[in-house]
Amino acid sequence: MTKPFELIKMGTYGEGQMLNIPDEVRDELRLAPGDRVEFLRLAPHEYLIYSAEHPLSLQGMIGKPKRKVTIKDMYRAIRARGGHD
């Protein structure tokens, strides 16, 4: 498996609006013929491609909180910033 942010290999955009995805990328995304892929726009000219058949998992992207936060704590923080409850 590759490291995050490692350039694997370039795909090519061919005739007939077909995008050739390198084997290593197809294997890691578990793509099969007929599978759909989705593109998530991150910034101008920057996209994330992922398999629509195997949706993204957000698990682990945000670490666990250092302490438990109660609903009362949340309301207190909202009021402190000028929000209404």
Sine and cosine of phi, psi and omega as CSV:
sin_phi,cos_phi,sin_psi,cos_psi,sin_omega,cos_omega
0.00,0.00,0.50,-0.87,-0.05,-1.00
-1.00,0.02,0.23,-0.97,0.04,-1.00
-1.00,0.07,0.41,-0.91,0.08,-1.00
-0.86,0.51,0.58,-0.82,0.05,-1.00
0.89,0.46,0.52,0.85,0.05,-1.00
-0.97,-0.24,0.79,-0.61,0.04,-1.00
-0.95,0.31,0.87,-0.50,-0.04,-1.00
-0.99,0.13,-0.93,0.37,-0.07,-1.00
-0.15,-0.99,0.55,-0.83,0.00,-1.00
-0.98,0.20,0.63,-0.78,0.18,-0.98
-1.00,0.02,0.12,-0.99,0.03,-1.00
-0.80,-0.61,0.57,-0.82,0.05,-1.00
-0.99,-0.14,0.93,-0.37,-0.09,-1.00
-0.98,-0.20,-0.05,-1.00,0.03,-1.00
-0.91,0.42,0.42,-0.91,0.01,-1.00
0.97,0.25,0.36,0.93,0.03,-1.00
0.84,0.54,0.65,0.76,0.02,-1.00
-0.96,-0.26,0.70,-0.71,0.03,-1.00
-0.95,-0.32,0.88,-0.48,0.03,-1.00
-1.00,0.05,0.85,-0.52,-0.02,-1.00
-0.97,-0.23,0.76,-0.65,-0.01,-1.00
-0.82,0.57,0.55,-0.83,-0.04,-1.00
-0.78,0.62,-0.71,0.70,-0.05,-1.00
-0.86,0.51,-0.64,0.77,0.01,-1.00
-0.95,0.32,-0.71,0.71,0.03,-1.00
-0.85,0.53,-0.68,0.74,-0.01,-1.00
-0.90,0.43,-0.70,0.71,-0.03,-1.00
-0.92,0.40,-0.58,0.81,0.04,-1.00
-0.99,0.16,-0.08,1.00,-0.03,-1.00
0.83,0.55,0.70,0.71,-0.01,-1.00
-1.00,0.08,0.65,-0.76,0.07,-1.00
-0.82,-0.57,0.36,-0.93,0.02,-1.00
-0.80,0.61,0.74,-0.67,0.00,-1.00
1.00,-0.06,-0.21,0.98,0.03,-1.00
-0.92,0.38,0.51,-0.86,0.06,-1.00
-1.00,-0.09,0.54,-0.84,0.13,-0.99
-0.86,-0.50,0.46,-0.89,0.02,-1.00
-0.86,-0.51,0.47,-0.88,-0.02,-1.00
-0.88,-0.48,0.82,-0.58,0.03,-1.00
-0.96,-0.29,0.87,-0.50,-0.03,-1.00
-0.97,0.23,0.86,-0.51,0.00,-1.00
-1.00,-0.10,-0.61,0.79,-0.03,-1.00
-0.26,-0.97,0.16,-0.99,0.06,-1.00
-0.82,0.58,0.78,-0.63,0.03,-1.00
0.92,0.40,0.36,0.93,-0.03,-1.00
-0.67,-0.74,0.86,-0.52,-0.04,-1.00
-0.74,-0.67,0.43,-0.90,0.12,-0.99
-0.95,-0.32,0.78,-0.62,0.04,-1.00
-0.96,-0.27,0.69,-0.72,0.05,-1.00
-0.52,-0.86,0.32,-0.95,-0.02,-1.00
-0.97,0.22,0.80,-0.60,0.07,-1.00
-0.95,0.30,-0.34,0.94,0.01,-1.00
-0.97,0.22,-0.45,0.89,-0.01,-1.00
-0.79,-0.62,0.99,0.13,-0.12,-0.99
-0.83,0.56,0.38,-0.93,0.03,-1.00
-0.89,0.45,0.58,-0.82,0.11,-0.99
-0.95,-0.30,0.80,-0.60,0.02,-1.00
-1.00,-0.02,-0.03,1.00,-0.03,-1.00
-0.86,0.50,0.76,-0.65,0.05,-1.00
1.00,0.05,-0.07,1.00,-0.02,-1.00
-0.96,0.29,-0.51,0.86,0.03,-1.00
-0.90,-0.44,0.80,-0.61,-0.03,-1.00
-0.92,0.40,0.25,-0.97,0.04,-1.00
-0.94,0.35,0.58,-0.82,0.02,-1.00
-0.90,0.43,0.48,-0.88,-0.02,-1.00
-0.95,0.30,-0.43,0.90,0.06,-1.00
-0.58,-0.82,0.34,-0.94,0.02,-1.00
-0.95,0.32,0.62,-0.79,0.02,-1.00
-0.88,-0.47,0.82,-0.57,0.00,-1.00
-1.00,-0.03,0.23,-0.97,0.07,-1.00
-0.86,0.50,-0.64,0.77,0.03,-1.00
-0.86,0.51,-0.66,0.75,0.05,-1.00
-0.88,0.48,-0.66,0.75,-0.01,-1.00
-0.90,0.44,-0.73,0.69,0.03,-1.00
-0.87,0.49,-0.64,0.77,0.01,-1.00
-0.88,0.47,-0.69,0.73,0.00,-1.00
-0.92,0.40,-0.62,0.79,0.03,-1.00
-0.91,0.42,-0.72,0.69,0.02,-1.00
-0.88,0.48,-0.65,0.76,-0.02,-1.00
-0.88,0.47,-0.46,0.89,0.00,-1.00
-0.99,-0.12,0.22,0.98,0.08,-1.00
1.00,0.00,0.16,0.99,0.02,-1.00
-0.99,0.15,0.16,-0.99,0.02,-1.00
-0.92,-0.39,0.51,-0.86,0.06,-1.00
-0.92,-0.39,0.00,0.00,0.00,0.00
